[in-house]
Amino acid sequence: MSQQGERPTGQEDDWWGQLYDDVTPDTGPAATGDTLDDRFASAAGTVDREAPQPSPYAEEFGLRDQQLPDAVTRTDDPRAAAEESAAPPLVPEQRPEAESAAPDTDTAPAPEEAPPTAPLDYVGDGPPTYDAEPTMLPAADPDHLGELVADTVLDGARYGSSTLRAASVRGDSARFRGEPRRDSLLTARFGVGANALVLVALATGARATPGAHLAAAEVCDWIGRAVGRSHARLAEDIRAGRRGDLKSGLHRLTDRSLGKLRAHAAEIGVEPEEYAASLRCLLLPADPGCRIRVFFGVGAGGLFRLRDGAWQDIEPQVAEATGDAVVGFGSQLPAETAEGDRLTMDMGIITPPSPYEPAPDPAPRDPFRFRASVARPGDALLLCSGGLAEPLRGEPELAEHLTRRWEKTGPPGLAAFLADIQVRVKGYADDRTAAAVWEA
């Protein structure tokens, strides 16, 4: 009976008996000798049973009548082994067509285009005075850690046919002395789709003042809020080409922002001249069909355009006063009139101010600057603070280097753009802030 309770049948008993009966001899060593010749004869007999199959490549390469070697071959004759090794392979070696073809001597190979110039550390007469890398960090107040600014700020974007790169770097002098970066950078997009408007704002705080970096960041914040709240109207005016409306509207927004900065200076008990900043802005519409670029601002800096391999200084110039000086308005009084009458002697008596006239400003303010230009494909527009504008105007080698870097290669990556604006010039160690726009 099996393990499942079944009764065995006769056939099963017969199979069991044939396998385990006493008549069948037990397995063990073979009766004949197990030599190397016996094993070879056994293997040769097994191979001879299968006829060798022709190679699939025989007909293609003219080897149909050639006898192919067996799958397993054993030859004791060295001459036969040499003949087998000299036999042609199954697949003939194929050489590339370029090697077999004769070279064309009439056509010379085209010269390879030289790679763009690598970034430099400095240009000019010699190396700058300070090190290229930061040395000291600015002092920090544990109760006002939010007032700290980073050594370097880098940003970029692409809208429509324009590519934007922007960076702000602490100057060599500030890095060595452990002073904060006085330049501030703001990049912001207002709106969505083709109606969006991109704002780039650069500000530089007053020199040798403790809160210069705070004033620069504050004025960027004020102008950002003002433009953001009016971005729909501004984008519409830019697309429509309303230059007059743009100039008056942006002038008003700039005056309000700088006025709030002066009001804050009075609140904290600081002179307005000590808590002041220059402001330079760029408006870029996201509409790919609009190529109008608008610049506006107040203060020192630069606006340049790289077109047809040459830099153009397109900074708006303030209209200069023309004509003769007006008597009593900044000119010296003549000794006598044209008729020969002598004027009354000045007794040095101070005239009291009139209650109907506003008090004169303690210092003249920088004029408002505005420019709206149409970009062309291939242009590169550069807006920068005074830290980069001055060496660009004063060192031609720096302008030539940037021309080689930006003329044919198109917009660089963020790291490459940062390296480009950091090329130093001896005698110029201020902060550098720049925003460049490449047109496709």
Secondary structure, 3 states (H helix, E strand, C coil): CCCCCCCCCHHHHHHHHHHHCCCCCCCCCCCCCCCHHHHHHHHHHHHHCCCCCCCCCCCCCCCCCCCCCCCCCCCCCHHHHHHHHHCCCCCCCCCCHHHHCCCCCCCCCCCCCCCCCCCCCEECCCCCCCCCCCCCCCCCCCCCHHHCCCCEEEEEEEECCEEEEEEEECCHHHHHHCCCCCEEEEEEEECCHHHCEEEEEEEEECCCCCCHHHHHHHHHHHHHHHHHHCHHHHHHHHHHCCHHHHHHHHHHHHHHHHHHHHHHHHHCCCCCCCCCEEEEEEEEECCCCCCEEEEEEECCCEEEEEECCEEEECCCCCCCCCCCCCCCCCCCCCCECCCCCECCCCCCCCCCCCCCCCCCCCCCCCCEEEEEEECCCCCEEEEECHHHHHHHHHCHHHHHHHHHHHCCCCCCCHHHHHHHHCCEECCECCCEEEEEEEEC
